[in-house]
Amino acid sequence: MSTERRDIVTGVVKIWATLLLLGTASLAYALLPGLPGKLPAALVIVIIQATLVLGGFMRLGQSSALVRTTVLVGVVWLSFLFLMTFADLWTR
């Protein structure tokens, strides 16, 4: 296996292991009773996980402007869908 390929595989495995650890930490923190600040802790973990996926797996930092724009449009569209779904639920 070439050095470049080994570096790519090692980086992906490190990101994957970090995501597993963060998921385990999130689950453990959610299941332990009496701990303060569960929502902020969960949000911080989710932001770190999303950053790892977007930066590590998708390599958005090295992508073209068109790919980054497409990701942004997808996030905006998904936010709009969630907004409309919750607006429907809240008005019933």
Buried (B, 14 or more C-beta within 10 A) or exposed (E): EEEEEEEEEEEEEEBEEBBEEBEEBBEEBEEEEEEEEEEEBBEEBEEBBEEBEBEBEBEBEEBEEEEBEEBEEEEEEEEEEEEEEEEEEEEE
